[in-house]
Amino acid sequence: DSGVTQTPKHLITATGQRVTLRCSPRSGDLSVYWYQQSLDQGLQFLIQYYNGEERAKGNILERFSAQQFPDLHSELNLSSLELGDSALYFCASSVGIGTSTGELFFGEGSRLTVL
Amino acid sequence: EDQVTQSPEALRLQEGESSSLNCSYTVSGLRGLFWYRQDPGKGPEFLFTLYSAGEEKEKERLKATLTKKESFLHITAPKPEDSATYLCAVRGYGGSQGNLIFGKGTKLSVKP
């Protein structure tokens, strides 16, 4: 158990809809990262927050947004969903802004299926 | 653009049959190369960090090595419980801080 909690574990929705994925980082971790994993693309970095502030942005679509709240939990909002958004969405956390050791603690993911 | 390529995509071994997984990378100044293990339905789990060419790290039956252009994950006398997808990632000076670039992974199956 990594200590990172993600909900929901599974989500099935229709095209055009909006969903919110939730992540609680490990106790004491200030950074939260969101990754998307699909069969053809592998793990793709979406966005990072550190102590409530956006820190780094990767391949995140404009239809997607995220935030980190004062209690350090984070939410990833996906809107106007398309079939291609079906994927596993992982949240990870680390203590600092970046991690010199590369050690991120990943949750078990939220599997999104768009029909 | 920072890039990571892993080979082979899949590898089947018999228990006890040693082998190596490859991770080739291009990065604008390497800050670190990382290996993760991912079991089905789970998130990736950190294994090793390597910082410079010539460095080696070991953990049980796994040994990771690093050159200027690639890394190898050597698996000695594997057991069925070593079956998983092994992911390689890099972080460079050119990318955003915290932005690990992952390869697509090598899916390892070890048969008893």
HADDOCK unambig.tbl for C-alpha pairs under 7 A between the chains (distance, minus, plus):
assign (segid A and resid 41 and name CA) (segid B and resid 104 and name CA) 6.90 0.50 0.50
assign (segid A and resid 42 and name CA) (segid B and resid 103 and name CA) 6.68 0.50 0.50
assign (segid A and resid 42 and name CA) (segid B and resid 104 and name CA) 4.58 0.50 0.50
assign (segid A and resid 43 and name CA) (segid B and resid 102 and name CA) 5.92 0.50 0.50
assign (segid A and resid 43 and name CA) (segid B and resid 104 and name CA) 6.97 0.50 0.50
assign (segid A and resid 45 and name CA) (segid B and resid 99 and name CA) 6.60 0.50 0.50
assign (segid A and resid 56 and name CA) (segid B and resid 96 and name CA) 5.75 0.50 0.50
assign (segid A and resid 56 and name CA) (segid B and resid 97 and name CA) 6.64 0.50 0.50
assign (segid A and resid 98 and name CA) (segid B and resid 97 and name CA) 5.72 0.50 0.50
assign (segid A and resid 98 and name CA) (segid B and resid 98 and name CA) 4.52 0.50 0.50
assign (segid A and resid 99 and name CA) (segid B and resid 98 and name CA) 6.46 0.50 0.50
assign (segid A and resid 101 and name CA) (segid B and resid 49 and name CA) 6.03 0.50 0.50
assign (segid A and resid 102 and name CA) (segid B and resid 34 and name CA) 6.29 0.50 0.50
assign (segid A and resid 102 and name CA) (segid B and resid 49 and name CA) 6.48 0.50 0.50
assign (segid A and resid 103 and name CA) (segid B and resid 46 and name CA) 5.82 0.50 0.50
assign (segid A and resid 104 and name CA) (segid B and resid 46 and name CA) 6.92 0.50 0.50
assign (segid A and resid 106 and name CA) (segid B and resid 43 and name CA) 5.26 0.50 0.50
assign (segid A and resid 106 and name CA) (segid B and resid 44 and name CA) 6.06 0.50 0.50
assign (segid A and resid 106 and name CA) (segid B and resid 45 and name CA) 6.98 0.50 0.50
assign (segid A and resid 107 and name CA) (segid B and resid 43 and name CA) 5.50 0.50 0.50
assign (segid A and resid 108 and name CA) (segid B and resid 41 and name CA) 6.96 0.50 0.50
assign (segid A and resid 108 and name CA) (segid B and resid 42 and name CA) 4.73 0.50 0.50
assign (segid A and resid 108 and name CA) (segid B and resid 43 and name CA) 4.58 0.50 0.50
assign (segid A and resid 109 and name CA) (segid B and resid 43 and name CA) 6.31 0.50 0.50
